[in-house]
C-alpha cells in the first residue's frame, strides 16, 4: 500500500451495496449526459497517472 491509499477509509456496507447495484447496470443504462465532450487535441495531452506522479522525496528526520 502506498502513501496515497493508506489513509483512505474502508467502504461502508451502503457503499458496497451501491457498487454491487451499479455493477449490474449495462453500458446503455449509464447516463453520461453530465460529462462534457473531450476533443482529440485534449485527449493527446493526457498522460497515464504513473507518468505524472512525482517520486516522493526522502526527507531526513
PDBQT receptor file of N, H, CA, C and O in Angstrom, charges set to zero:
ATOM      1  N   UNK A   1       0.850  -1.179   0.000  1.00  0.00    +0.000 N 
ATOM      2  CA  UNK A   1       0.000   0.000   0.000  1.00  0.00    +0.000 C 
ATOM      3  C   UNK A   1       0.895   1.242   0.000  1.00  0.00    +0.000 C 
ATOM      4  O   UNK A   1       1.840   1.325   0.784  1.00  0.00    +0.000 OA
ATOM      5  N   UNK A   2       0.601   2.200  -0.873  1.00  0.00    +0.000 N 
ATOM      6  H   UNK A   2      -0.167   2.132  -1.510  1.00  0.00    +0.000 HD
ATOM      7  CA  UNK A   2       1.429   3.401  -0.935  1.00  0.00    +0.000 C 
ATOM      8  C   UNK A   2       0.863   4.494  -0.026  1.00  0.00    +0.000 C 
ATOM      9  O   UNK A   2      -0.206   4.333   0.563  1.00  0.00    +0.000 OA
ATOM     10  N   UNK A   3       1.584   5.591   0.078  1.00  0.00    +0.000 N 
ATOM     11  H   UNK A   3       2.452   5.722  -0.400  1.00  0.00    +0.000 HD
ATOM     12  CA  UNK A   3       1.177   6.691   0.961  1.00  0.00    +0.000 C 
ATOM     13  C   UNK A   3      -0.160   7.295   0.559  1.00  0.00    +0.000 C 
ATOM     14  O   UNK A   3      -0.900   7.789   1.410  1.00  0.00    +0.000 OA
ATOM     15  N   UNK A   4      -0.474   7.258  -0.731  1.00  0.00    +0.000 N 
ATOM     16  H   UNK A   4       0.128   6.857  -1.422  1.00  0.00    +0.000 HD
ATOM     17  CA  UNK A   4      -1.717   7.861  -1.200  1.00  0.00    +0.000 C 
ATOM     18  C   UNK A   4      -2.934   7.092  -0.705  1.00  0.00    +0.000 C 
ATOM     19  O   UNK A   4      -3.933   7.702  -0.325  1.00  0.00    +0.000 OA
ATOM     20  N   UNK A   5      -2.869   5.778  -0.702  1.00  0.00    +0.000 N 
ATOM     21  H   UNK A   5      -2.058   5.282  -1.010  1.00  0.00    +0.000 HD
ATOM     22  CA  UNK A   5      -4.047   4.973  -0.370  1.00  0.00    +0.000 C 
ATOM     23  C   UNK A   5      -4.122   4.531   1.086  1.00  0.00    +0.000 C 
ATOM     24  O   UNK A   5      -5.164   4.030   1.509  1.00  0.00    +0.000 OA
ATOM     25  N   UNK A   6      -3.075   4.694   1.853  1.00  0.00    +0.000 N 
ATOM     26  H   UNK A   6      -2.229   5.101   1.509  1.00  0.00    +0.000 HD
ATOM     27  CA  UNK A   6      -3.114   4.169   3.223  1.00  0.00    +0.000 C 
ATOM     28  C   UNK A   6      -4.077   4.927   4.131  1.00  0.00    +0.000 C 
ATOM     29  O   UNK A   6      -4.489   4.390   5.159  1.00  0.00    +0.000 OA
ATOM     30  N   UNK A   7      -4.450   6.168   3.779  1.00  0.00    +0.000 N 
ATOM     31  H   UNK A   7      -4.115   6.604   2.944  1.00  0.00    +0.000 HD
ATOM     32  CA  UNK A   7      -5.343   6.957   4.617  1.00  0.00    +0.000 C 
ATOM     33  C   UNK A   7      -6.793   6.917   4.149  1.00  0.00    +0.000 C 
ATOM     34  O   UNK A   7      -7.631   7.631   4.699  1.00  0.00    +0.000 OA
ATOM     35  N   UNK A   8      -7.106   6.103   3.150  1.00  0.00    +0.000 N 
ATOM     36  H   UNK A   8      -6.425   5.524   2.703  1.00  0.00    +0.000 HD
ATOM     37  CA  UNK A   8      -8.467   6.014   2.660  1.00  0.00    +0.000 C 
ATOM     38  C   UNK A   8      -9.231   5.019   3.543  1.00  0.00    +0.000 C 
ATOM     39  O   UNK A   8      -8.804   3.877   3.713  1.00  0.00    +0.000 OA
ATOM     40  N   UNK A   9     -10.367   5.465   4.106  1.00  0.00    +0.000 N 
ATOM     41  H   UNK A   9     -10.714   6.393   3.968  1.00  0.00    +0.000 HD
ATOM     42  CA  UNK A   9     -11.113   4.560   4.985  1.00  0.00    +0.000 C 
ATOM     43  C   UNK A   9     -11.770   3.440   4.178  1.00  0.00    +0.000 C 
ATOM     44  O   UNK A   9     -12.010   3.605   2.982  1.00  0.00    +0.000 OA
ATOM     45  N   UNK A  10     -12.060   2.318   4.807  1.00  0.00    +0.000 N 
ATOM     46  H   UNK A  10     -11.865   2.184   5.779  1.00  0.00    +0.000 HD
ATOM     47  CA  UNK A  10     -12.733   1.226   4.108  1.00  0.00    +0.000 C 
ATOM     48  C   UNK A  10     -14.143   1.649   3.684  1.00  0.00    +0.000 C 
ATOM     49  O   UNK A  10     -14.741   2.543   4.283  1.00  0.00    +0.000 OA
ATOM     50  N   UNK A  11     -14.658   0.998   2.653  1.00  0.00    +0.000 N 
ATOM     51  H   UNK A  11     -14.173   0.272   2.167  1.00  0.00    +0.000 HD
ATOM     52  CA  UNK A  11     -16.010   1.300   2.193  1.00  0.00    +0.000 C 
ATOM     53  C   UNK A  11     -17.038   0.831   3.217  1.00  0.00    +0.000 C 
ATOM     54  O   UNK A  11     -16.858  -0.185   3.888  1.00  0.00    +0.000 OA
ATOM     55  N   UNK A  12     -18.118   1.600   3.316  1.00  0.00    +0.000 N 
ATOM     56  H   UNK A  12     -18.264   2.426   2.771  1.00  0.00    +0.000 HD
ATOM     57  CA  UNK A  12     -19.208   1.238   4.216  1.00  0.00    +0.000 C 
ATOM     58  C   UNK A  12     -20.069   0.165   3.551  1.00  0.00    +0.000 C 
ATOM     59  O   UNK A  12     -19.989  -0.019   2.336  1.00  0.00    +0.000 OA
ATOM     60  N   UNK A  13     -20.892  -0.549   4.328  1.00  0.00    +0.000 N 
ATOM     61  H   UNK A  13     -20.957  -0.400   5.315  1.00  0.00    +0.000 HD
ATOM     62  CA  UNK A  13     -21.805  -1.517   3.721  1.00  0.00    +0.000 C 
ATOM     63  C   UNK A  13     -22.731  -0.876   2.677  1.00  0.00    +0.000 C 
ATOM     64  O   UNK A  13     -23.055  -1.500   1.666  1.00  0.00    +0.000 OA
ATOM     65  N   UNK A  14     -23.146   0.351   2.921  1.00  0.00    +0.000 N 
ATOM     66  H   UNK A  14     -22.882   0.857   3.741  1.00  0.00    +0.000 HD
ATOM     67  CA  UNK A  14     -24.009   1.057   1.970  1.00  0.00    +0.000 C 
ATOM     68  C   UNK A  14     -23.265   1.315   0.659  1.00  0.00    +0.000 C 
ATOM     69  O   UNK A  14     -23.832   1.137  -0.420  1.00  0.00    +0.000 OA
ATOM     70  N   UNK A  15     -22.004   1.732   0.744  1.00  0.00    +0.000 N 
ATOM     71  H   UNK A  15     -21.543   1.877   1.620  1.00  0.00    +0.000 HD
ATOM     72  CA  UNK A  15     -21.207   1.972  -0.453  1.00  0.00    +0.000 C 
ATOM     73  C   UNK A  15     -20.981   0.680  -1.232  1.00  0.00    +0.000 C 
ATOM     74  O   UNK A  15     -21.059   0.668  -2.460  1.00  0.00    +0.000 OA
ATOM     75  N   UNK A  16     -20.701  -0.399  -0.518  1.00  0.00    +0.000 N 
ATOM     76  H   UNK A  16     -20.638  -0.390   0.480  1.00  0.00    +0.000 HD
ATOM     77  CA  UNK A  16     -20.515  -1.692  -1.172  1.00  0.00    +0.000 C 
ATOM     78  C   UNK A  16     -21.787  -2.139  -1.882  1.00  0.00    +0.000 C 
ATOM     79  O   UNK A  16     -21.722  -2.673  -2.989  1.00  0.00    +0.000 OA
ATOM     80  N   UNK A  17     -22.953  -1.924  -1.252  1.00  0.00    +0.000 N 
ATOM     81  H   UNK A  17     -23.005  -1.490  -0.352  1.00  0.00    +0.000 HD
ATOM     82  CA  UNK A  17     -24.234  -2.286  -1.863  1.00  0.00    +0.000 C 
ATOM     83  C   UNK A  17     -24.472  -1.456  -3.125  1.00  0.00    +0.000 C 
ATOM     84  O   UNK A  17     -24.952  -1.981  -4.129  1.00  0.00    +0.000 OA
ATOM     85  N   UNK A  18     -24.140  -0.172  -3.078  1.00  0.00    +0.000 N 
ATOM     86  H   UNK A  18     -23.750   0.255  -2.262  1.00  0.00    +0.000 HD
ATOM     87  CA  UNK A  18     -24.310   0.697  -4.250  1.00  0.00    +0.000 C 
ATOM     88  C   UNK A  18     -23.403   0.243  -5.394  1.00  0.00    +0.000 C 
ATOM     89  O   UNK A  18     -23.829   0.208  -6.548  1.00  0.00    +0.000 OA
ATOM     90  N   UNK A  19     -22.177  -0.098  -5.080  1.00  0.00    +0.000 N 
ATOM     91  H   UNK A  19     -21.831  -0.070  -4.142  1.00  0.00    +0.000 HD
ATOM     92  CA  UNK A  19     -21.247  -0.588  -6.098  1.00  0.00    +0.000 C 
ATOM     93  C   UNK A  19     -21.773  -1.872  -6.719  1.00  0.00    +0.000 C 
ATOM     94  O   UNK A  19     -21.683  -2.062  -7.932  1.00  0.00    +0.000 OA
ATOM     95  N   UNK A  20     -22.317  -2.748  -5.896  1.00  0.00    +0.000 N 
ATOM     96  H   UNK A  20     -22.390  -2.594  -4.911  1.00  0.00    +0.000 HD
ATOM     97  CA  UNK A  20     -22.881  -4.011  -6.393  1.00  0.00    +0.000 C 
ATOM     98  C   UNK A  20     -24.023  -3.738  -7.368  1.00  0.00    +0.000 C 
ATOM     99  O   UNK A  20     -24.098  -4.357  -8.428  1.00  0.00    +0.000 OA
ATOM    100  N   UNK A  21     -24.915  -2.808  -7.009  1.00  0.00    +0.000 N 
ATOM    101  H   UNK A  21     -24.854  -2.304  -6.147  1.00  0.00    +0.000 HD
ATOM    102  CA  UNK A  21     -26.034  -2.469  -7.898  1.00  0.00    +0.000 C 
ATOM    103  C   UNK A  21     -25.532  -1.830  -9.193  1.00  0.00    +0.000 C 
ATOM    104  O   UNK A  21     -26.023  -2.155 -10.274  1.00  0.00    +0.000 OA
ATOM    105  N   UNK A  22     -24.572  -0.939  -9.092  1.00  0.00    +0.000 N 
ATOM    106  H   UNK A  22     -24.173  -0.675  -8.214  1.00  0.00    +0.000 HD
ATOM    107  CA  UNK A  22     -24.033  -0.280 -10.287  1.00  0.00    +0.000 C 
ATOM    108  C   UNK A  22     -23.348  -1.287 -11.210  1.00  0.00    +0.000 C 
ATOM    109  O   UNK A  22     -23.400  -1.144 -12.431  1.00  0.00    +0.000 OA
ATOM    110  N   UNK A  23     -22.719  -2.286 -10.639  1.00  0.00    +0.000 N 
ATOM    111  H   UNK A  23     -22.677  -2.402  -9.646  1.00  0.00    +0.000 HD
ATOM    112  CA  UNK A  23     -22.018  -3.273 -11.453  1.00  0.00    +0.000 C 
ATOM    113  C   UNK A  23     -22.985  -4.110 -12.301  1.00  0.00    +0.000 C 
ATOM    114  O   UNK A  23     -22.578  -4.724 -13.287  1.00  0.00    +0.000 OA
ATOM    115  N   UNK A  24     -24.243  -4.130 -11.918  1.00  0.00    +0.000 N 
ATOM    116  H   UNK A  24     -24.574  -3.631 -11.117  1.00  0.00    +0.000 HD
ATOM    117  CA  UNK A  24     -25.260  -4.875 -12.661  1.00  0.00    +0.000 C 
ATOM    118  C   UNK A  24     -25.830  -4.084 -13.845  1.00  0.00    +0.000 C 
ATOM    119  O   UNK A  24     -26.525  -4.647 -14.690  1.00  0.00    +0.000 OA
ATOM    120  N   UNK A  25     -25.537  -2.784 -13.903  1.00  0.00    +0.000 N 
ATOM    121  H   UNK A  25     -24.973  -2.326 -13.215  1.00  0.00    +0.000 HD
ATOM    122  CA  UNK A  25     -26.067  -1.941 -14.978  1.00  0.00    +0.000 C 
ATOM    123  C   UNK A  25     -25.354  -2.227 -16.291  1.00  0.00    +0.000 C 
ATOM    124  O   UNK A  25     -24.154  -2.500 -16.320  1.00  0.00    +0.000 OA
ATOM    125  N   UNK A  26     -26.113  -2.160 -17.371  1.00  0.00    +0.000 N 
ATOM    126  H   UNK A  26     -27.088  -1.938 -17.348  1.00  0.00    +0.000 HD
ATOM    127  CA  UNK A  26     -25.494  -2.277 -18.688  1.00  0.00    +0.000 C 
ATOM    128  C   UNK A  26     -24.950  -0.901 -19.084  1.00  0.00    +0.000 C 
ATOM    129  O   UNK A  26     -25.326   0.122 -18.511  1.00  0.00    +0.000 OA
ATOM    130  N   UNK A  27     -24.080  -0.903 -20.050  1.00  0.00    +0.000 N 
ATOM    131  H   UNK A  27     -23.774  -1.734 -20.515  1.00  0.00    +0.000 HD
ATOM    132  CA  UNK A  27     -23.474   0.353 -20.519  1.00  0.00    +0.000 C 
ATOM    133  C   UNK A  27     -24.552   1.319 -21.002  1.00  0.00    +0.000 C 
ATOM    134  O   UNK A  27     -24.433   2.527 -20.798  1.00  0.00    +0.000 OA
ATOM    135  N   UNK A  28     -25.588   0.809 -21.632  1.00  0.00    +0.000 N 
ATOM    136  H   UNK A  28     -25.685  -0.172 -21.798  1.00  0.00    +0.000 HD
ATOM    137  CA  UNK A  28     -26.659   1.652 -22.167  1.00  0.00    +0.000 C 
ATOM    138  C   UNK A  28     -27.495   2.312 -21.077  1.00  0.00    +0.000 C 
ATOM    139  O   UNK A  28     -28.168   3.309 -21.339  1.00  0.00    +0.000 OA
ATOM    140  N   UNK A  29     -27.466   1.780 -19.875  1.00  0.00    +0.000 N 
ATOM    141  H   UNK A  29     -26.919   0.970 -19.662  1.00  0.00    +0.000 HD
ATOM    142  CA  UNK A  29     -28.241   2.352 -18.772  1.00  0.00    +0.000 C 
ATOM    143  C   UNK A  29     -27.511   3.502 -18.069  1.00  0.00    +0.000 C 
ATOM    144  O   UNK A  29     -28.109   4.201 -17.251  1.00  0.00    +0.000 OA
ATOM    145  N   UNK A  30     -26.251   3.700 -18.374  1.00  0.00    +0.000 N 
ATOM    146  H   UNK A  30     -25.765   3.132 -19.038  1.00  0.00    +0.000 HD
ATOM    147  CA  UNK A  30     -25.457   4.722 -17.700  1.00  0.00    +0.000 C 
ATOM    148  C   UNK A  30     -25.689   6.070 -18.364  1.00  0.00    +0.000 C 
ATOM    149  O   UNK A  30     -25.601   6.188 -19.587  1.00  0.00    +0.000 OA
ATOM    150  N   UNK A  31     -25.984   7.086 -17.559  1.00  0.00    +0.000 N 
ATOM    151  H   UNK A  31     -26.055   6.990 -16.566  1.00  0.00    +0.000 HD
ATOM    152  CA  UNK A  31     -26.229   8.437 -18.062  1.00  0.00    +0.000 C 
ATOM    153  C   UNK A  31     -24.914   9.218 -18.076  1.00  0.00    +0.000 C 
ATOM    154  O   UNK A  31     -24.370   9.553 -17.024  1.00  0.00    +0.000 OA
ATOM    155  N   UNK A  32     -24.415   9.500 -19.269  1.00  0.00    +0.000 N 
ATOM    156  H   UNK A  32     -24.857   9.227 -20.124  1.00  0.00    +0.000 HD
ATOM    157  CA  UNK A  32     -23.171  10.249 -19.425  1.00  0.00    +0.000 C 
ATOM    158  C   UNK A  32     -23.425  11.709 -19.786  1.00  0.00    +0.000 C 
ATOM    159  O   UNK A  32     -22.486  12.427 -20.130  1.00  0.00    +0.000 OA
ATOM    160  N   UNK A  33     -24.667  12.159 -19.717  1.00  0.00    +0.000 N 
ATOM    161  H   UNK A  33     -25.430  11.577 -19.438  1.00  0.00    +0.000 HD
ATOM    162  CA  UNK A  33     -25.026  13.494 -20.202  1.00  0.00    +0.000 C 
ATOM    163  C   UNK A  33     -24.364  14.629 -19.415  1.00  0.00    +0.000 C 
ATOM    164  O   UNK A  33     -24.264  15.744 -19.926  1.00  0.00    +0.000 OA
ATOM    165  N   UNK A  34     -23.914  14.375 -18.201  1.00  0.00    +0.000 N 
ATOM    166  H   UNK A  34     -23.995  13.469 -17.785  1.00  0.00    +0.000 HD
ATOM    167  CA  UNK A  34     -23.286  15.431 -17.406  1.00  0.00    +0.000 C 
ATOM    168  C   UNK A  34     -21.780  15.526 -17.637  1.00  0.00    +0.000 C 
ATOM    169  O   UNK A  34     -21.108  16.348 -17.015  1.00  0.00    +0.000 OA
ATOM    170  N   UNK A  35     -21.251  14.694 -18.524  1.00  0.00    +0.000 N 
ATOM    171  H   UNK A  35     -21.797  14.026 -19.030  1.00  0.00    +0.000 HD
ATOM    172  CA  UNK A  35     -19.818  14.705 -18.811  1.00  0.00    +0.000 C 
ATOM    173  C   UNK A  35     -19.578  15.495 -20.091  1.00  0.00    +0.000 C 
ATOM    174  O   UNK A  35     -20.106  15.130 -21.141  1.00  0.00    +0.000 OA
ATOM    175  N   UNK A  36     -18.794  16.573 -20.028  1.00  0.00    +0.000 N 
ATOM    176  H   UNK A  36     -18.365  16.870 -19.174  1.00  0.00    +0.000 HD
ATOM    177  CA  UNK A  36     -18.566  17.367 -21.241  1.00  0.00    +0.000 C 
ATOM    178  C   UNK A  36     -17.732  16.588 -22.256  1.00  0.00    +0.000 C 
ATOM    179  O   UNK A  36     -16.897  15.766 -21.879  1.00  0.00    +0.000 OA
ATOM    180  N   UNK A  37     -17.959  16.846 -23.540  1.00  0.00    +0.000 N 
ATOM    181  H   UNK A  37     -18.638  17.514 -23.846  1.00  0.00    +0.000 HD
ATOM    182  CA  UNK A  37     -17.164  16.158 -24.561  1.00  0.00    +0.000 C 
ATOM    183  C   UNK A  37     -15.696  16.589 -24.500  1.00  0.00    +0.000 C 
ATOM    184  O   UNK A  37     -15.383  17.700 -24.072  1.00  0.00    +0.000 OA
ATOM    185  N   UNK A  38     -14.808  15.702 -24.930  1.00  0.00    +0.000 N 
ATOM    186  H   UNK A  38     -15.062  14.799 -25.277  1.00  0.00    +0.000 HD
ATOM    187  CA  UNK A  38     -13.376  15.986 -24.953  1.00  0.00    +0.000 C 
ATOM    188  C   UNK A  38     -12.905  15.890 -26.393  1.00  0.00    +0.000 C 
ATOM    189  O   UNK A  38     -13.204  14.921 -27.091  1.00  0.00    +0.000 OA
ATOM    190  N   UNK A  39     -12.171  16.897 -26.829  1.00  0.00    +0.000 N 
ATOM    191  H   UNK A  39     -11.928  17.684 -26.262  1.00  0.00    +0.000 HD
ATOM    192  CA  UNK A  39     -11.678  16.904 -28.206  1.00  0.00    +0.000 C 
ATOM    193  C   UNK A  39     -10.451  15.996 -28.341  1.00  0.00    +0.000 C 
ATOM    194  O   UNK A  39      -9.835  15.619 -27.344  1.00  0.00    +0.000 OA
ATOM    195  N   UNK A  40     -10.107  15.654 -29.575  1.00  0.00    +0.000 N 
ATOM    196  H   UNK A  40     -10.607  15.961 -30.385  1.00  0.00    +0.000 HD
ATOM    197  CA  UNK A  40      -8.923  14.834 -29.815  1.00  0.00    +0.000 C 
ATOM    198  C   UNK A  40      -7.665  15.559 -29.352  1.00  0.00    +0.000 C 
ATOM    199  O   UNK A  40      -6.724  14.920 -28.880  1.00  0.00    +0.000 OA
ATOM    200  N   UNK A  41      -7.635  16.875 -29.479  1.00  0.00    +0.000 N 
ATOM    201  H   UNK A  41      -8.399  17.394 -29.863  1.00  0.00    +0.000 HD
ATOM    202  CA  UNK A  41      -6.478  17.651 -29.025  1.00  0.00    +0.000 C 
ATOM    203  C   UNK A  41      -6.314  17.553 -27.516  1.00  0.00    +0.000 C 
ATOM    204  O   UNK A  41      -5.198  17.438 -27.010  1.00  0.00    +0.000 OA
ATOM    205  N   UNK A  42      -7.445  17.601 -26.794  1.00  0.00    +0.000 N 
ATOM    206  H   UNK A  42      -8.352  17.696 -27.205  1.00  0.00    +0.000 HD
ATOM    207  CA  UNK A  42      -7.385  17.473 -25.333  1.00  0.00    +0.000 C 
ATOM    208  C   UNK A  42      -6.918  16.070 -24.928  1.00  0.00    +0.000 C 
ATOM    209  O   UNK A  42      -6.129  15.922 -23.995  1.00  0.00    +0.000 OA
ATOM    210  N   UNK A  43      -7.400  15.055 -25.623  1.00  0.00    +0.000 N 
ATOM    211  H   UNK A  43      -8.041  15.176 -26.381  1.00  0.00    +0.000 HD
ATOM    212  CA  UNK A  43      -7.004  13.686 -25.314  1.00  0.00    +0.000 C 
ATOM    213  C   UNK A  43      -5.509  13.463 -25.508  1.00  0.00    +0.000 C 
ATOM    214  O   UNK A  43      -4.900  12.680 -24.780  1.00  0.00    +0.000 OA
ATOM    215  N   UNK A  44      -4.921  14.135 -26.473  1.00  0.00    +0.000 N 
ATOM    216  H   UNK A  44      -5.416  14.771 -27.065  1.00  0.00    +0.000 HD
ATOM    217  CA  UNK A  44      -3.490  13.994 -26.733  1.00  0.00    +0.000 C 
ATOM    218  C   UNK A  44      -2.649  14.491 -25.564  1.00  0.00    +0.000 C 
ATOM    219  O   UNK A  44      -1.509  14.059 -25.396  1.00  0.00    +0.000 OA
ATOM    220  N   UNK A  45      -3.199  15.393 -24.755  1.00  0.00    +0.000 N 
ATOM    221  H   UNK A  45      -4.125  15.744 -24.892  1.00  0.00    +0.000 HD
ATOM    222  CA  UNK A  45      -2.465  15.975 -23.625  1.00  0.00    +0.000 C 
ATOM    223  C   UNK A  45      -2.431  15.045 -22.405  1.00  0.00    +0.000 C 
ATOM    224  O   UNK A  45      -1.598  15.228 -21.517  1.00  0.00    +0.000 OA
ATOM    225  N   UNK A  46      -3.317  14.061 -22.352  1.00  0.00    +0.000 N 
ATOM    226  H   UNK A  46      -3.994  13.912 -23.073  1.00  0.00    +0.000 HD
ATOM    227  CA  UNK A  46      -3.387  13.167 -21.199  1.00  0.00    +0.000 C 
ATOM    228  C   UNK A  46      -2.191  12.232 -21.157  1.00  0.00    +0.000 C 
ATOM    229  O   UNK A  46      -1.698  11.777 -22.189  1.00  0.00    +0.000 OA
ATOM    230  N   UNK A  47      -1.740  11.958 -19.947  1.00  0.00    +0.000 N 
ATOM    231  H   UNK A  47      -2.141  12.328 -19.109  1.00  0.00    +0.000 HD
ATOM    232  CA  UNK A  47      -0.659  11.009 -19.720  1.00  0.00    +0.000 C 
ATOM    233  C   UNK A  47      -1.126  10.035 -18.647  1.00  0.00    +0.000 C 
ATOM    234  O   UNK A  47      -1.891  10.417 -17.762  1.00  0.00    +0.000 OA
ATOM    235  N   UNK A  48      -0.683   8.792 -18.711  1.00  0.00    +0.000 N 
ATOM    236  H   UNK A  48      -0.062   8.481 -19.431  1.00  0.00    +0.000 HD
ATOM    237  CA  UNK A  48      -1.045   7.855 -17.641  1.00  0.00    +0.000 C 
ATOM    238  C   UNK A  48      -0.574   8.376 -16.283  1.00  0.00    +0.000 C 
ATOM    239  O   UNK A  48       0.463   9.034 -16.189  1.00  0.00    +0.000 OA
ATOM    240  N   UNK A  49      -1.332   8.082 -15.249  1.00  0.00    +0.000 N 
ATOM    241  H   UNK A  49      -2.174   7.549 -15.325  1.00  0.00    +0.000 HD
ATOM    242  CA  UNK A  49      -1.016   8.579 -13.910  1.00  0.00    +0.000 C 
ATOM    243  C   UNK A  49       0.391   8.195 -13.486  1.00  0.00    +0.000 C 
ATOM    244  O   UNK A  49       1.070   8.970 -12.813  1.00  0.00    +0.000 OA
ATOM    245  N   UNK A  50       0.834   7.009 -13.872  1.00  0.00    +0.000 N 
ATOM    246  H   UNK A  50       0.282   6.380 -14.419  1.00  0.00    +0.000 HD
ATOM    247  CA  UNK A  50       2.162   6.572 -13.440  1.00  0.00    +0.000 C 
ATOM    248  C   UNK A  50       3.261   7.458 -14.021  1.00  0.00    +0.000 C 
ATOM    249  O   UNK A  50       4.362   7.508 -13.472  1.00  0.00    +0.000 OA
ATOM    250  N   UNK A  51       2.981   8.156 -15.122  1.00  0.00    +0.000 N 
ATOM    251  H   UNK A  51       2.086   8.115 -15.568  1.00  0.00    +0.000 HD
ATOM    252  CA  UNK A  51       3.970   9.056 -15.703  1.00  0.00    +0.000 C 
ATOM    253  C   UNK A  51       3.872  10.463 -15.126  1.00  0.00    +0.000 C 
ATOM    254  O   UNK A  51       4.835  11.228 -15.186  1.00  0.00    +0.000 OA
ATOM    255  N   UNK A  52       2.700  10.813 -14.560  1.00  0.00    +0.000 N 
ATOM    256  H   UNK A  52       1.917  10.192 -14.511  1.00  0.00    +0.000 HD
ATOM    257  CA  UNK A  52       2.509  12.147 -13.987  1.00  0.00    +0.000 C 
ATOM    258  C   UNK A  52       3.026  12.241 -12.566  1.00  0.00    +0.000 C 
ATOM    259  O   UNK A  52       3.480  13.301 -12.134  1.00  0.00    +0.000 OA
ATOM    260  N   UNK A  53       2.960  11.142 -11.840  1.00  0.00    +0.000 N 
ATOM    261  H   UNK A  53       2.591  10.281 -12.191  1.00  0.00    +0.000 HD
ATOM    262  CA  UNK A  53       3.323  11.170 -10.423  1.00  0.00    +0.000 C 
ATOM    263  C   UNK A  53       4.794  11.468 -10.228  1.00  0.00    +0.000 C 
ATOM    264  O   UNK A  53       5.659  10.914 -10.906  1.00  0.00    +0.000 OA
ATOM    265  N   UNK A  54       5.053  12.347  -9.293  1.00  0.00    +0.000 N 
ATOM    266  H   UNK A  54       4.350  12.796  -8.742  1.00  0.00    +0.000 HD
ATOM    267  CA  UNK A  54       6.432  12.626  -8.922  1.00  0.00    +0.000 C 
ATOM    268  C   UNK A  54       6.844  11.619  -7.861  1.00  0.00    +0.000 C 
ATOM    269  O   UNK A  54       6.041  11.226  -7.015  1.00  0.00    +0.000 OA
ATOM    270  N   UNK A  55       8.063  11.218  -7.914  1.00  0.00    +0.000 N 
ATOM    271  H   UNK A  55       8.715  11.537  -8.602  1.00  0.00    +0.000 HD
ATOM    272  CA  UNK A  55       8.562  10.299  -6.887  1.00  0.00    +0.000 C 
ATOM    273  C   UNK A  55       8.672  11.063  -5.573  1.00  0.00    +0.000 C 
ATOM    274  O   UNK A  55       9.089  12.221  -5.542  1.00  0.00    +0.000 OA
ATOM    275  N   UNK A  56       8.295  10.402  -4.504  1.00  0.00    +0.000 N 
ATOM    276  H   UNK A  56       7.956   9.461  -4.529  1.00  0.00    +0.000 HD
ATOM    277  CA  UNK A  56       8.371  11.021  -3.177  1.00  0.00    +0.000 C 
ATOM    278  C   UNK A  56       9.830  11.271  -2.812  1.00  0.00    +0.000 C 
ATOM    279  O   UNK A  56      10.692  10.405  -2.960  1.00  0.00    +0.000 OA
ATOM    280  N   UNK A  57      10.067  12.465  -2.339  1.00  0.00    +0.000 N 
ATOM    281  H   UNK A  57       9.367  13.169  -2.219  1.00  0.00    +0.000 HD
ATOM    282  CA  UNK A  57      11.428  12.804  -1.929  1.00  0.00    +0.000 C 
ATOM    283  C   UNK A  57      11.636  12.331  -0.497  1.00  0.00    +0.000 C 
ATOM    284  O   UNK A  57      10.746  12.461   0.342  1.00  0.00    +0.000 OA
ATOM    285  N   UNK A  58      12.783  11.797  -0.229  1.00  0.00    +0.000 N 
ATOM    286  H   UNK A  58      13.506  11.691  -0.911  1.00  0.00    +0.000 HD
ATOM    287  CA  UNK A  58      13.100  11.371   1.137  1.00  0.00    +0.000 C 
ATOM    288  C   UNK A  58      13.520  12.606   1.919  1.00  0.00    +0.000 C 
ATOM    289  O   UNK A  58      14.318  13.421   1.457  1.00  0.00    +0.000 OA
ATOM    290  N   UNK A  59      12.963  12.717   3.104  1.00  0.00    +0.000 N 
ATOM    291  H   UNK A  59      12.315  12.055   3.479  1.00  0.00    +0.000 HD
ATOM    292  CA  UNK A  59      13.264  13.851   3.967  1.00  0.00    +0.000 C 
ATOM    293  C   UNK A  59      13.939  13.320   5.220  1.00  0.00    +0.000 C 
ATOM    294  O   UNK A  59      13.442  12.404   5.874  1.00  0.00    +0.000 OA
ATOM    295  N   UNK A  60      15.062  13.904   5.534  1.00  0.00    +0.000 N 
ATOM    296  H   UNK A  60      15.466  14.648   5.002  1.00  0.00    +0.000 HD
ATOM    297  CA  UNK A  60      15.781  13.467   6.747  1.00  0.00    +0.000 C 
ATOM    298  C   UNK A  60      14.937  13.826   7.971  1.00  0.00    +0.000 C 
ATOM    299  O   UNK A  60      14.289  14.872   8.010  1.00  0.00    +0.000 OA
ATOM    300  N   UNK A  61      14.957  12.951   8.954  1.00  0.00    +0.000 N 
ATOM    301  H   UNK A  61      15.484  12.102   8.922  1.00  0.00    +0.000 HD
ATOM    302  CA  UNK A  61      14.172  13.244  10.165  1.00  0.00    +0.000 C 
ATOM    303  C   UNK A  61      15.077  13.482  11.343  1.00  0.00    +0.000 C 
ATOM    304  O   UNK A  61      14.598  13.743  12.447  1.00  0.00    +0.000 OA
TER     305      UNK A  61
